């Protein structure tokens, strides 16, 4: 939002979030240099929240071990989280299926 310098952003990521300095610098550089779209980082956060919700639903000793869950996600490759969920839970999807899982 233009209120912090790039260095303040790096320091925050290192001191408060736990990033290694080189990684924090890379993240900030991508944002400051404009080489990524504005919603790039939020897309990762949204995916992380969705994966966490899916893990709460099927992991944590309920239907899958942590290793089984991570293996299932990695096998999925690049597909929407809801499609991963349907595959993991063996849900039937109709031709006109509409996404509704959040």
ABEGO torsion letter per residue (X at the ends): XGABBAAAAAAAAAAAAGBBAAAAAAAAAAAAAGABBAAAAAAAAAAAAAAAAAAAAABGGAABBAAAAAAAAAAAEBBBAAAAAAAAAGBBBBAABBBABX
